[in-house]
């Protein structure tokens, strides 16, 4: 009787273990299936959109934000003034789909701008330096898109960043020296249209400068300025060449 009871308990325990193993295997199989299905869906969504590339051109507005230090007796200073300059940009870009509503875009862009800064001394003497910027830029953006229901266009939201280098660096001739490198965060909106096989995308982009450009050289005007940032507002149009089907 005791052996029969032990055998029954052993059989029951074995059945429970097999049942637990079966449940675990089912969970693993379901997890693998969900993972595969998700990957397949994502791949199909990405494959439904082709790789694209093209040119960009636009107008640029740039503001130099100079942190003015407290006025010190006998030292030169930087007065309040309009520090906005204008220019233009031209570039190339390439865009890859990630999901059905998300793309990534890498670009190479040349932006040409200028700003003027007025400097004053306590005795009333004034000088004005013109700063030239010829930025070689490397923007990288994520693009969220949504097809508009009543219009043959897509609404776009762009976010990312950029790194650039000023090829027209003129630190040796200015009263306040600025570093040539610039790093920025970008945020913008746009719209996407198709004209035949061509893609047209007008975009409005704000670029917020991150790094301090003030190159302190212990000159008289270095003591009148703290941080110097460059912020940009861009209105540009991208033209995409006929898509390359994969």
C-alpha positions in Angstrom: 0.0 0.0 0.0 2.9 2.3 0.9 4.6 1.6 -2.4 1.4 2.2 -4.3 1.0 5.5 -2.6 4.6 6.5 -3.4 4.1 5.5 -7.0 0.9 7.6 -7.2 2.7 10.6 -5.8 5.6 10.1 -8.1 3.3 9.9 -11.1 1.4 13.0 -10.0 4.7 15.0 -9.5 5.9 13.8 -12.9 2.7 14.9 -14.6 2.9 18.3 -12.9 6.5 18.7 -14.1 5.5 17.7 -17.7 2.6 20.2 -17.5 4.9 22.9 -16.3 7.4 22.2 -19.0 4.7 22.2 -21.6 3.4 25.6 -20.3 7.0 27.0 -20.4 7.5 25.7 -23.9 4.3 27.3 -25.0 5.3 30.6 -23.5 8.7 30.4 -25.2 7.0 29.5 -28.5 4.6 32.4 -28.2 7.4 34.8 -27.3 9.4 33.7 -30.3 6.4 33.9 -32.6 5.6 37.5 -31.4 9.2 38.5 -31.8 9.4 37.1 -35.3 6.0 38.6 -36.3 7.1 42.0 -34.9 10.4 41.9 -36.8 8.6 40.7 -40.0 6.0 43.6 -39.7 8.8 46.1 -39.1 10.8 44.8 -42.0 7.7 44.9 -44.3 6.9 48.4 -43.2 10.4 49.6 -43.8 10.6 47.7 -47.2 7.4 49.5 -48.4 9.3 52.8 -48.4 12.3 53.2 -50.8 15.7 54.8 -50.1 15.8 58.4 -51.3 18.3 61.1 -51.8 18.5 64.6 -53.3 19.5 68.3 -52.9 18.5 71.0 -50.4 18.6 74.8 -50.6 17.3 77.5 -48.3 17.5 80.7 -46.4 19.2 81.0 -43.0 18.8 83.4 -40.1 21.4 83.4 -37.4 21.4 85.0 -34.0 24.6 85.5 -31.9 23.6 85.2 -28.2 26.3 87.0 -26.2 26.2 86.8 -22.5 27.3 90.4 -21.4 29.3 90.7 -18.3 28.7 93.5 -15.8 30.2 96.8 -17.0 33.6 97.5 -15.4 34.9 101.0 -15.0 37.6 101.8 -17.6 37.0 98.6 -19.6 35.5 98.4 -23.1 32.1 96.8 -23.4 29.7 95.3 -25.9 26.5 97.4 -26.1 22.9 96.0 -26.7 22.4 95.6 -30.4 20.7 93.5 -33.0 22.9 90.4 -33.5 20.9 88.7 -36.3 22.4 87.9 -39.6 21.2 86.2 -42.8 22.6 83.9 -45.4 21.9 80.8 -47.5 22.6 77.1 -47.5 23.0 74.3 -50.1 23.4 70.6 -49.5 22.9 67.0 -50.3 21.0 64.4 -48.3 20.1 60.7 -48.1 17.2 59.2 -46.3 16.4 55.6 -45.1 13.2 54.2 -43.8 13.2 52.5 -40.4 9.5 51.9 -39.8 6.4 53.0 -41.8 6.3 56.3 -40.0 9.9 56.9 -39.2 12.9 57.7 -41.4 16.5 58.8 -40.7 18.3 61.4 -42.8 22.0 62.1 -43.1 23.1 65.3 -44.8 26.1 67.3 -45.9 25.5 71.1 -46.1 27.4 74.3 -46.6 25.8 77.4 -45.0 27.2 80.9 -45.7 26.2 83.7 -43.2 27.5 86.8 -41.6 26.9 88.8 -38.4 28.2 92.2 -37.3 29.1 93.1 -33.7 29.7 96.6 -32.4 32.3 97.2 -29.7 32.6 100.4 -27.6 35.2 101.9 -25.3 34.4 104.1 -22.2 35.7 107.2 -24.1 33.1 106.7 -26.9 35.2 105.1 -29.6 33.4 102.4 -31.6 34.5 99.6 -33.8 32.4 97.1 -35.7 33.6 93.7 -36.8 31.9 91.6 -39.4 32.0 87.8 -38.7 31.9 85.5 -41.7 30.6 82.0 -41.4 31.0 79.3 -44.0 29.8 76.3 -42.1 30.5 72.8 -43.3 27.6 70.9 -41.6 26.8 67.3 -40.9 23.1 67.2 -39.8 21.5 63.9 -38.7 17.7 63.8 -38.3 14.9 61.5 -37.4 11.7 62.2 -39.4 8.2 61.3 -38.2 5.6 61.3 -41.0 1.8 61.1 -41.1 -0.3 61.1 -44.3 -2.9 63.9 -44.3 -6.4 62.7 -45.0 -7.7 65.5 -47.1 -4.5 66.6 -48.8 -2.1 64.7 -51.1 0.8 65.4 -48.6 2.5 64.2 -45.5 3.0 66.1 -42.3 6.5 65.9 -41.0 8.2 66.4 -37.6 12.0 66.5 -37.6 14.4 66.2 -34.6 18.1 65.4 -34.3 21.3 67.3 -34.2 24.3 68.6 -36.2 28.0 69.2 -36.0 29.7 71.9 -38.1 33.0 73.7 -38.7 33.4 77.3 -39.8 35.7 77.3 -42.8 35.9 81.1 -42.8 37.4 81.3 -39.3 38.8 84.9 -38.8 39.9 84.9 -35.2 43.1 86.8 -35.8 41.3 90.0 -37.0 38.4 90.4 -34.6 38.0 91.9 -31.2 36.1 88.9 -29.8 37.4 85.5 -31.0 34.9 82.7 -31.7 35.7 79.0 -32.0 35.0 77.4 -35.4 33.2 74.3 -34.2 29.5 74.2 -33.4 27.2 71.6 -32.1 23.4 72.0 -32.0 20.1 70.3 -31.4 17.5 70.6 -34.2 13.7 70.6 -34.2 11.5 71.3 -37.2 8.3 70.8 -39.1 7.7 70.2 -42.8 5.4 68.8 -45.5 6.1 66.2 -48.1 4.6 66.3 -51.6 5.1 64.2 -54.7 5.2 65.6 -58.2 5.4 62.5 -60.5 8.4 60.6 -59.3 10.0 63.6 -57.6 9.7 64.4 -53.9 9.3 68.0 -52.7 9.7 68.9 -49.0 9.5 72.4 -47.6 10.8 72.5 -44.0 11.2 75.0 -41.2 14.0 74.1 -38.8 15.3 75.7 -35.5 18.8 74.8 -34.5 19.8 75.5 -30.9 23.5 76.0 -30.3 24.9 73.9 -27.5 28.6 74.8 -27.1 30.2 78.0 -25.9 31.9 79.6 -28.9 33.8 82.2 -26.9 37.6 81.7 -27.5 39.1 83.5 -24.5 42.4 85.1 -25.5 42.6 87.7 -22.7 41.9 90.6 -25.0 40.2 93.7 -23.7 36.8 92.7 -25.0 37.1 89.1 -23.7 36.2 90.5 -20.2 33.0 92.0 -21.6 31.5 88.7 -22.8 30.7 85.4 -21.2 29.1 82.6 -23.2 28.5 83.0 -26.9 26.0 80.8 -28.7 24.8 80.6 -32.3 21.1 79.9 -32.9 19.7 79.4 -36.4 16.3 79.4 -38.1 16.2 77.7 -41.5 13.6 77.8 -44.2 14.6 75.3 -46.9 13.2 73.1 -49.7 14.4 69.6 -50.3 14.1 68.0 -53.7 14.3 64.2 -53.9 15.3 62.4 -57.0 13.2 59.6 -58.4 13.2 56.8 -55.8 15.5 53.8 -56.0 13.4 50.7 -55.5 15.1 47.9 -53.6 
